[in-house]
Amino acid sequence: MRLQDDIFQVSFDGNGYTDRAEAGDFALLRAADTTIENGYRYFVVLDERDLSRSGSFTTPMSSQTRGAAQVRGNQLRYSETTQYHGGDTINFVLPNKTYMIRAFKEKPSTENMVFNAQDLSENLRKKYDIKSK
């Protein structure tokens, strides 16, 4: 989302299989791509937020009973076994990383870490085997 001519907010929402480090990398990839798509070459991160959510759920429980009967003369023997399945609690995290960035056409002389958008985009695409745009 463009906030000003050269200031953007980018974010990445992961799913339960995405770890937080990957969410950060994918948000940086979005920042790099946003920088390039808007005619800039460099960017700095002005603000960083972790808006991840966590939760849990419990799987349904079920049971299965098997029995066997044996007759000998006038005696009956019966045995059974019950197995229970489920009832497991699964914890999960839905990672979110959000950056506010300022984009630059020329490399700024600033105290902040300056990212070269093209280099960062290429390196992250290579790291995660993502095809170039």
C-alpha angles and dihedrals in degrees: 000000000000111000097173134352092282102017122086138174115217130177143175126210115201130193131234091284095054117090122216095252091055091048089054091050093049091049089052089049089054089049091052093047092046090051092051095042090055095051099260130122106199138035142185127206110243097178136007127198134183107208095170119152128208133197145148142223135195120229118234117266125233136172136205123200124196123187138185129200126200124191122201115172107308094341126097122199119192130182131174140185126204122201122195123208132187128010090126119146113225119199119202142177125213101203122212126180120186127187132187107207138184115215126212134193092209127035107270124223098233139139091239123089108268118213123207098222096208094049093045092048092050094046095049092045089052092046093053097031093243118160117244119255 
